[in-house]
Amino acid sequence: LAHSRFGIVVLSRSFISKKWTKAELDGLFSRELEEGNVILPVRHGLTVEEVTANFPTISGKLSLSSEEGVRSIAKKALDLIRPPELE
């Protein structure tokens, strides 16, 4: 993750229950504070309110829902991470 330009983080009940996932998210958030948009959260089985309650550091970020489907999420992710020279 240290050398990744972006992190697509799938937030789920399983994610909430593990400690190492929070450490990874905190690492990405630290990078985001210095570099700008790094994290793209995807909610899987969680509401926006549950994300806010469990992940206050990213509560203000726009998150996608897995209910949108893989194609929709992939397109939105590409729109966010595509280098400007490829647009």
N, C-alpha and C positions, 0 to 999 in steps of 0.2 A: 504493500500500500504506500510505502514511503516514496516510491518512484512513479506512482500512478497519477495521471492528470486528473482523473475523476473517480468517484466511488459511487456506484449504484448500490444503495443499501436497502435490502428488503426487510422491512420492519414487520414482525409477526409476534404472536404469543411466545413462540419458541425463542425468538431473538431476545425478548424481554426476560426470559427465564435463565439465560446464560450470562455469566459475568464477563467472559472474554469478549463477547460481542460489544458490550458497552465500552470496553477499553479500545477496541478497534474504532468504534464510532467517535470516541473522544479524540483519538489520534487524527482522524479525518477532520473533525471540527477544528482542531488546533491549526491544521493546514489551511482550512477555509478562512479562518480569521486573518491569516497573513496573505493568502493568495487569491481570495475571492471564491467564486462558485466552484466548489469541489464535490459537494454531496448532492446526489439526487435520491431522495427518499421515495421508496415505493411501499405503500401500506398493503399488507396482505392479511385480511381478516381483522383489521383494526380501523377504528374510526379516527377522524382528525382529533377528536377530544382525547382518545386514548393515547395517541402519539404525543399530544401536548402534555398529558399527565406523566407519561413515562420517559419522554425525551425532551426535557425543557430546553436543552441547548439548540435543538433544531425545530422547536415548535413554531417559529415564525416562517419557516421555509415552505414553499409550495411542495406538496407531496402528491404523487400519483397513486391511484388505486389499482391493485392487481385485477380488479373487476373490469378495467378498461381493455384488458387483453394484451397479449405479448406484442402484436404488431403496433398497436397504438403507443405502448410504452417505449418500444424500440424507436419509433419515429420521433417521439418527443425527446428521448435521450439523445438521438443523433442531432436533432435541432439545437440542443444545448451544448453538445461537446464538439460538434464539427468545427474544425479550424476555419477561420474566416476565408482563407485562400481557396477552400473547396466549395464555398457557397456559390 
